[in-house]
Amino acid sequence: MNKSLLFGLIILSFLVLISFVAPYLPFVDSSLKETVMRQKEDGGFELPPFAPSADFPIGSDANGKDLLSRVLLGTKETLLTILAIVLIRYFIAIPLAMASFYSRLFQRILVIWNRLFSFLPPIFFVILLIGTPFITFSSNRYLWILLVLALIEAGRVADIFYQGMVDISKKPYVEGGIVAGSSPLTMLKNYYWPPLRPFFIVQFFSDLGRTLFLIGQLGIVEIFLSVEFVSQLGGGYKVMNASNAWPTYFAEITHHIWSHPWLPITGTIAIGLTIFAFSLTSNGLQQYFDKKYKRA
């Protein structure tokens, strides 16, 4: 019994279900009403974030919004965001890997791409690129962030599949296809893609978890996917988060971890559980395909 795959798919199915039914659950405030102040039991008043209570089961955020509602409503946004990033990344990486295998020009491009983005952690390049005024103030900020996050890791993914194609090219059955006069497209379809397909599926789920971890780091440095610019009394503008994605709970983490720990803890549990589910699914699929092809 493949327990890793079973438990991974159960958790992921639960998260997908939550993403669709969350707005209709009776205990979820789909309007995310702000509570700017509330009265204490002793007669005084307190400001948000509010600690866990009957009104706020796991507390509230800094704007007085119910944190449980935000977490459940943010599930769909978070999952769709990482899925979009990985799909864009693979849409770029797979053709680049195949082109690199057949062309020295693209192979050099892949080498340069990897060298450019591999000597520092990806988060540094993300901060550098997303922090540019062009992206910061763009009306398509969300799409630009998706593209940046996809491009930075596209070289790594392309190199993985390129190396896979190099290893496959050394197999005897591939030499048989070459001797038979098969075209590059036929070779790709009949000889390279079948053994790459299981690896592609395993790597895809692994990258979903890796991407979620990366955007979680964005929350720590307070780079949000969607923002609003709110005018201040001094004439300037303040960047305010307009997203319900889980990484936003890490904003001002050094302050909240001591005074309002339910905020970072909630984000950590939600992201950690999802990454764990992707890891279980990836490992389970690896075991499934290993067992399948060993039997064959």
C-alpha positions as a Markdown table, in Angstrom:
| # | Residue | x | y | z |
|---|---|---|---|---|
| 1 | Met | 0.0 | 0.0 | 0.0 |
| 2 | Asn | 1.4 | 3.4 | -1.0 |
| 3 | Lys | 0.7 | 5.3 | 2.2 |
| 4 | Ser | 2.6 | 8.5 | 1.1 |
| 5 | Leu | 0.5 | 8.8 | -2.1 |
| 6 | Leu | -2.7 | 8.0 | -0.3 |
| 7 | Phe | -2.3 | 10.5 | 2.5 |
| 8 | Gly | -0.8 | 13.2 | 0.2 |
| 9 | Leu | -3.8 | 13.0 | -2.1 |
| 10 | Ile | -6.3 | 13.0 | 0.8 |
| 11 | Ile | -4.8 | 16.2 | 2.2 |
| 12 | Leu | -4.7 | 17.8 | -1.2 |
| 13 | Ser | -8.2 | 16.8 | -2.0 |
| 14 | Phe | -9.3 | 18.3 | 1.3 |
| 15 | Leu | -7.6 | 21.6 | 0.5 |
| 16 | Val | -9.1 | 21.7 | -3.0 |
| 17 | Leu | -12.5 | 21.0 | -1.5 |
| 18 | Ile | -12.0 | 23.8 | 1.1 |
| 19 | Ser | -11.0 | 26.2 | -1.7 |
| 20 | Phe | -14.5 | 25.8 | -3.4 |
| 21 | Val | -16.8 | 25.4 | -0.4 |
| 22 | Ala | -15.2 | 28.0 | 2.0 |
| 23 | Pro | -17.4 | 30.9 | 1.0 |
| 24 | Tyr | -20.5 | 28.9 | 1.8 |
| 25 | Leu | -19.5 | 27.5 | 5.2 |
| 26 | Pro | -21.8 | 29.0 | 8.0 |
| 27 | Phe | -18.9 | 29.9 | 10.3 |
| 28 | Val | -16.9 | 31.8 | 7.5 |
| 29 | Asp | -17.3 | 35.5 | 7.1 |
| 30 | Ser | -17.1 | 35.8 | 3.3 |
| 31 | Ser | -17.3 | 39.6 | 3.5 |
| 32 | Leu | -14.3 | 39.7 | 5.9 |
| 33 | Lys | -15.8 | 42.5 | 7.9 |
| 34 | Glu | -13.3 | 44.7 | 9.8 |
| 35 | Thr | -13.7 | 45.2 | 13.5 |
| 36 | Val | -11.7 | 48.3 | 14.4 |
| 37 | Met | -12.4 | 48.1 | 18.2 |
| 38 | Arg | -14.3 | 45.9 | 20.7 |
| 39 | Gln | -15.1 | 46.1 | 24.3 |
| 40 | Lys | -13.4 | 43.9 | 26.9 |
| 41 | Glu | -15.2 | 41.9 | 29.6 |
| 42 | Asp | -13.8 | 44.3 | 32.2 |
| 43 | Gly | -15.4 | 47.3 | 30.4 |
| 44 | Gly | -12.3 | 48.6 | 28.6 |
| 45 | Phe | -11.6 | 48.6 | 24.9 |
| 46 | Glu | -9.0 | 46.8 | 22.7 |
| 47 | Leu | -7.7 | 47.2 | 19.2 |
| 48 | Pro | -6.9 | 44.4 | 16.7 |
| 49 | Pro | -5.3 | 42.0 | 16.3 |
| 50 | Phe | -7.7 | 40.2 | 18.7 |
| 51 | Ala | -6.6 | 37.1 | 20.5 |
| 52 | Pro | -8.5 | 33.8 | 19.9 |
| 53 | Ser | -12.0 | 33.9 | 21.4 |
| 54 | Ala | -15.6 | 32.8 | 20.7 |
| 55 | Asp | -15.9 | 35.6 | 18.1 |
| 56 | Phe | -12.5 | 34.8 | 16.5 |
| 57 | Pro | -11.7 | 31.1 | 16.9 |
| 58 | Ile | -8.0 | 31.5 | 16.0 |
| 59 | Gly | -7.8 | 35.2 | 16.4 |
| 60 | Ser | -8.0 | 38.1 | 14.0 |
| 61 | Asp | -5.5 | 40.0 | 11.8 |
| 62 | Ala | -4.3 | 43.5 | 12.3 |
| 63 | Asn | -7.4 | 44.9 | 10.6 |
| 64 | Gly | -9.8 | 43.0 | 12.9 |
| 65 | Lys | -10.8 | 40.4 | 10.2 |
| 66 | Asp | -11.6 | 36.9 | 11.3 |
| 67 | Leu | -8.4 | 34.9 | 10.8 |
| 68 | Leu | -10.1 | 31.6 | 10.3 |
| 69 | Ser | -12.2 | 33.1 | 7.5 |
| 70 | Arg | -9.2 | 34.6 | 5.9 |
| 71 | Val | -7.3 | 31.3 | 6.0 |
| 72 | Leu | -10.1 | 29.3 | 4.4 |
| 73 | Leu | -11.0 | 32.0 | 1.8 |
| 74 | Gly | -7.3 | 32.3 | 1.0 |
| 75 | Thr | -6.9 | 28.6 | 0.2 |
| 76 | Lys | -8.1 | 29.0 | -3.3 |
| 77 | Glu | -6.0 | 32.1 | -4.0 |
| 78 | Thr | -2.9 | 30.4 | -2.6 |
| 79 | Leu | -3.3 | 27.2 | -4.5 |
| 80 | Leu | -4.2 | 28.9 | -7.8 |
| 81 | Thr | -1.1 | 31.2 | -7.5 |
| 82 | Ile | 1.4 | 28.4 | -7.0 |
| 83 | Leu | -0.3 | 26.4 | -9.7 |
| 84 | Ala | -0.1 | 29.3 | -12.2 |
| 85 | Ile | 3.6 | 29.9 | -11.4 |
| 86 | Val | 4.6 | 26.3 | -11.9 |
| 87 | Leu | 2.5 | 25.9 | -15.1 |
| 88 | Ile | 4.2 | 29.1 | -16.5 |
| 89 | Arg | 7.6 | 27.7 | -15.4 |
| 90 | Tyr | 7.1 | 24.4 | -17.1 |
| 91 | Phe | 5.7 | 26.0 | -20.2 |
| 92 | Ile | 9.0 | 27.8 | -20.5 |
| 93 | Ala | 11.3 | 25.1 | -19.1 |
| 94 | Ile | 10.3 | 22.0 | -21.1 |
| 95 | Pro | 10.7 | 23.6 | -24.6 |
| 96 | Leu | 14.0 | 25.2 | -23.4 |
| 97 | Ala | 15.2 | 21.7 | -22.3 |
| 98 | Met | 14.3 | 20.1 | -25.6 |
| 99 | Ala | 15.8 | 23.0 | -27.6 |
| 100 | Ser | 19.0 | 22.7 | -25.5 |
| 101 | Phe | 19.2 | 19.0 | -26.3 |
| 102 | Tyr | 19.1 | 19.6 | -30.0 |
| 103 | Ser | 20.8 | 23.0 | -30.3 |
| 104 | Arg | 24.1 | 24.2 | -28.9 |
| 105 | Leu | 22.8 | 27.8 | -29.0 |
| 106 | Phe | 20.0 | 27.0 | -26.6 |
| 107 | Gln | 22.3 | 24.9 | -24.5 |
| 108 | Arg | 24.5 | 27.9 | -23.9 |
| 109 | Ile | 21.4 | 30.0 | -23.1 |
| 110 | Leu | 20.5 | 27.4 | -20.5 |
| 111 | Val | 24.0 | 27.4 | -19.0 |
| 112 | Ile | 24.0 | 31.2 | -18.7 |
| 113 | Trp | 20.4 | 31.1 | -17.3 |
| 114 | Asn | 21.5 | 28.7 | -14.6 |
| 115 | Arg | 24.7 | 30.5 | -13.7 |
| 116 | Leu | 22.8 | 33.8 | -13.5 |
| 117 | Phe | 20.2 | 32.6 | -11.0 |
| 118 | Ser | 22.0 | 29.8 | -9.1 |
| 119 | Phe | 24.8 | 31.6 | -7.3 |
| 120 | Leu | 22.3 | 33.3 | -4.9 |
| 121 | Pro | 19.1 | 32.0 | -3.3 |
| 122 | Pro | 16.0 | 32.7 | -5.5 |
| 123 | Ile | 14.5 | 35.0 | -2.9 |
| 124 | Phe | 17.2 | 37.6 | -3.5 |
| 125 | Phe | 16.5 | 37.8 | -7.2 |
| 126 | Val | 12.8 | 38.0 | -6.6 |
| 127 | Ile | 13.2 | 40.9 | -4.2 |
| 128 | Leu | 15.5 | 42.7 | -6.7 |
| 129 | Leu | 13.2 | 42.3 | -9.7 |
| 130 | Ile | 9.8 | 42.8 | -8.0 |
| 131 | Gly | 11.1 | 45.8 | -6.1 |
| 132 | Thr | 11.7 | 47.7 | -9.3 |
| 133 | Pro | 9.2 | 50.7 | -9.8 |
| 134 | Phe | 8.0 | 49.2 | -13.1 |
| 135 | Ile | 6.6 | 46.2 | -11.4 |
| 136 | Thr | 5.8 | 47.8 | -8.1 |
| 137 | Phe | 3.5 | 50.4 | -9.6 |
| 138 | Ser | 2.3 | 48.3 | -12.6 |
| 139 | Ser | -1.5 | 47.8 | -12.9 |
| 140 | Asn | -0.5 | 44.2 | -13.8 |
| 141 | Arg | 1.6 | 43.7 | -10.8 |
| 142 | Tyr | 0.2 | 40.3 | -9.9 |
| 143 | Leu | 0.9 | 38.9 | -13.4 |
| 144 | Trp | 4.4 | 40.3 | -13.4 |
| 145 | Ile | 5.1 | 38.7 | -10.0 |
| 146 | Leu | 3.9 | 35.3 | -11.4 |
| 147 | Leu | 6.2 | 35.7 | -14.4 |
| 148 | Val | 9.2 | 36.6 | -12.3 |
| 149 | Leu | 8.7 | 33.7 | -9.9 |
| 150 | Ala | 8.3 | 31.4 | -12.8 |
| 151 | Leu | 11.3 | 32.6 | -14.8 |
| 152 | Ile | 13.8 | 32.6 | -11.9 |
| 153 | Glu | 13.4 | 28.8 | -11.4 |
| 154 | Ala | 12.7 | 27.9 | -15.1 |
| 155 | Gly | 16.4 | 27.4 | -15.8 |
| 156 | Arg | 16.8 | 24.9 | -12.9 |
| 157 | Val | 13.8 | 22.9 | -14.1 |
| 158 | Ala | 15.0 | 23.0 | -17.8 |
| 159 | Asp | 18.4 | 21.7 | -16.7 |
| 160 | Ile | 16.8 | 18.8 | -14.8 |
| 161 | Phe | 14.9 | 17.7 | -17.9 |
| 162 | Tyr | 17.8 | 18.4 | -20.2 |
| 163 | Gln | 20.0 | 16.1 | -18.1 |
| 164 | Gly | 17.3 | 13.5 | -18.2 |
| 165 | Met | 17.2 | 13.6 | -22.0 |
| 166 | Val | 21.0 | 13.2 | -22.1 |
| 167 | Asp | 20.8 | 10.1 | -19.8 |
| 168 | Ile | 18.0 | 8.6 | -22.0 |
| 169 | Ser | 20.0 | 9.3 | -25.2 |
| 170 | Lys | 22.6 | 6.7 | -23.9 |
| 171 | Lys | 20.0 | 3.9 | -23.7 |
| 172 | Pro | 20.3 | 1.2 | -26.4 |
| 173 | Tyr | 16.7 | 1.5 | -27.6 |
| 174 | Val | 17.3 | 5.2 | -28.4 |
| 175 | Glu | 20.2 | 4.2 | -30.6 |
| 176 | Gly | 17.8 | 1.8 | -32.4 |
| 177 | Gly | 15.5 | 4.6 | -33.2 |
| 178 | Ile | 18.3 | 6.7 | -34.6 |
| 179 | Val | 19.5 | 3.8 | -36.8 |
| 180 | Ala | 15.9 | 3.4 | -38.0 |
| 181 | Gly | 16.0 | 7.0 | -39.3 |
| 182 | Ser | 13.4 | 8.4 | -37.0 |
| 183 | Ser | 12.9 | 12.2 | -37.2 |
| 184 | Pro | 13.7 | 14.4 | -34.1 |
| 185 | Leu | 9.9 | 14.8 | -33.5 |
| 186 | Thr | 9.4 | 11.0 | -33.6 |
| 187 | Met | 12.3 | 10.4 | -31.3 |
| 188 | Leu | 10.9 | 13.0 | -28.9 |
| 189 | Lys | 7.4 | 11.5 | -29.0 |
| 190 | Asn | 8.3 | 7.8 | -28.9 |
| 191 | Tyr | 11.6 | 7.5 | -27.2 |
| 192 | Tyr | 12.2 | 10.5 | -24.9 |
| 193 | Trp | 8.8 | 11.5 | -23.6 |
| 194 | Pro | 7.5 | 8.2 | -22.3 |
| 195 | Pro | 10.3 | 7.7 | -19.8 |
| 196 | Leu | 10.3 | 11.4 | -19.0 |
| 197 | Arg | 6.6 | 11.6 | -18.3 |
| 198 | Pro | 6.7 | 9.9 | -14.8 |
| 199 | Phe | 9.6 | 12.1 | -13.9 |
| 200 | Phe | 7.7 | 15.2 | -15.1 |
| 201 | Ile | 4.7 | 14.3 | -12.9 |
| 202 | Val | 6.8 | 13.7 | -9.8 |
| 203 | Gln | 8.8 | 16.9 | -10.3 |
| 204 | Phe | 5.7 | 18.9 | -10.9 |
| 205 | Phe | 4.3 | 18.2 | -7.4 |
| 206 | Ser | 7.7 | 18.7 | -5.9 |
| 207 | Asp | 7.9 | 22.1 | -7.5 |
| 208 | Leu | 4.4 | 23.1 | -6.2 |
| 209 | Gly | 5.7 | 22.7 | -2.7 |
| 210 | Arg | 9.0 | 24.5 | -3.5 |
| 211 | Thr | 7.1 | 27.4 | -5.0 |
| 212 | Leu | 4.8 | 27.7 | -2.0 |
| 213 | Phe | 7.9 | 27.9 | 0.3 |
| 214 | Leu | 9.3 | 30.6 | -2.0 |
| 215 | Ile | 6.2 | 32.8 | -1.9 |
| 216 | Gly | 6.1 | 32.2 | 1.9 |
| 217 | Gln | 9.4 | 34.0 | 2.1 |
| 218 | Leu | 7.9 | 37.0 | 0.2 |
| 219 | Gly | 5.5 | 37.5 | 3.1 |
| 220 | Ile | 8.4 | 37.8 | 5.5 |
| 221 | Val | 10.0 | 40.6 | 3.5 |
| 222 | Glu | 6.5 | 42.1 | 3.0 |
| 223 | Ile | 6.2 | 41.7 | -0.7 |
| 224 | Phe | 2.6 | 41.1 | -1.4 |
| 225 | Leu | 0.9 | 39.7 | -4.5 |
| 226 | Ser | -1.8 | 42.3 | -4.6 |
| 227 | Val | -1.5 | 45.7 | -3.0 |
| 228 | Glu | -3.4 | 49.0 | -2.6 |
| 229 | Phe | -1.8 | 52.4 | -2.3 |
| 230 | Val | -3.4 | 54.4 | 0.6 |
| 231 | Ser | -2.7 | 58.1 | 0.8 |
| 232 | Gln | -1.3 | 59.3 | 4.1 |
| 233 | Leu | -1.7 | 62.7 | 5.9 |
| 234 | Gly | 1.9 | 63.7 | 5.1 |
| 235 | Gly | 1.1 | 63.5 | 1.3 |
| 236 | Gly | 2.8 | 60.1 | 0.7 |
| 237 | Tyr | 1.3 | 56.7 | 0.0 |
| 238 | Lys | 1.5 | 53.5 | 2.0 |
| 239 | Val | 1.5 | 50.1 | 0.4 |
| 240 | Met | -1.3 | 47.9 | 1.9 |
| 241 | Asn | -1.8 | 44.2 | 1.4 |
| 242 | Ala | -5.0 | 43.4 | -0.6 |
| 243 | Ser | -4.5 | 39.6 | -0.7 |
| 244 | Asn | -5.7 | 36.7 | 1.4 |
| 245 | Ala | -2.9 | 34.4 | 0.4 |
| 246 | Trp | -1.3 | 32.7 | 3.3 |
| 247 | Pro | 2.2 | 34.2 | 3.1 |
| 248 | Thr | 0.7 | 37.6 | 4.1 |
| 249 | Tyr | 0.5 | 36.4 | 7.7 |
| 250 | Phe | 4.2 | 36.6 | 7.9 |
| 251 | Ala | 4.3 | 40.4 | 7.5 |
| 252 | Glu | 6.0 | 42.0 | 10.5 |
| 253 | Ile | 6.7 | 38.6 | 11.9 |
| 254 | Thr | 9.4 | 39.8 | 14.3 |
| 255 | His | 6.7 | 41.9 | 16.0 |
| 256 | His | 3.8 | 39.5 | 15.9 |
| 257 | Ile | 5.7 | 36.4 | 17.0 |
| 258 | Trp | 6.0 | 37.9 | 20.5 |
| 259 | Ser | 2.8 | 39.9 | 20.8 |
| 260 | His | 0.3 | 38.2 | 18.4 |
| 261 | Pro | 1.8 | 34.7 | 17.8 |
| 262 | Trp | -1.5 | 33.3 | 16.3 |
| 263 | Leu | -0.8 | 35.3 | 13.0 |
| 264 | Pro | 2.6 | 33.7 | 12.0 |
| 265 | Ile | 1.6 | 30.3 | 13.6 |
| 266 | Thr | -1.5 | 30.2 | 11.4 |
| 267 | Gly | 0.5 | 30.9 | 8.2 |
| 268 | Thr | 3.1 | 28.4 | 9.2 |
| 269 | Ile | 0.6 | 25.6 | 9.8 |
| 270 | Ala | -1.3 | 26.3 | 6.6 |
| 271 | Ile | 1.8 | 26.5 | 4.4 |
| 272 | Gly | 3.6 | 23.7 | 6.3 |
| 273 | Leu | 0.7 | 21.3 | 5.9 |
| 274 | Thr | 0.3 | 22.0 | 2.2 |
| 275 | Ile | 4.0 | 21.6 | 1.5 |
| 276 | Phe | 3.9 | 18.4 | 3.5 |
| 277 | Ala | 1.0 | 17.2 | 1.3 |
| 278 | Phe | 2.9 | 18.0 | -1.9 |
| 279 | Ser | 6.0 | 16.2 | -0.6 |
| 280 | Leu | 4.0 | 13.1 | 0.3 |
| 281 | Thr | 2.3 | 13.1 | -3.1 |
| 282 | Ser | 5.6 | 13.5 | -4.9 |
| 283 | Asn | 7.3 | 10.7 | -2.9 |
| 284 | Gly | 4.3 | 8.5 | -3.3 |
| 285 | Leu | 4.2 | 9.0 | -7.1 |
| 286 | Gln | 7.9 | 8.2 | -7.2 |
| 287 | Gln | 7.3 | 5.0 | -5.4 |
| 288 | Tyr | 4.4 | 4.2 | -7.6 |
| 289 | Phe | 6.3 | 4.7 | -10.9 |
| 290 | Asp | 9.4 | 2.9 | -9.5 |
| 291 | Lys | 7.3 | -0.1 | -8.6 |
| 292 | Lys | 5.4 | 0.0 | -11.9 |
| 293 | Tyr | 8.5 | 0.1 | -14.2 |
| 294 | Lys | 10.3 | -2.5 | -12.1 |
| 295 | Arg | 7.4 | -4.9 | -12.6 |
| 296 | Ala | 7.5 | -4.1 | -16.3 |
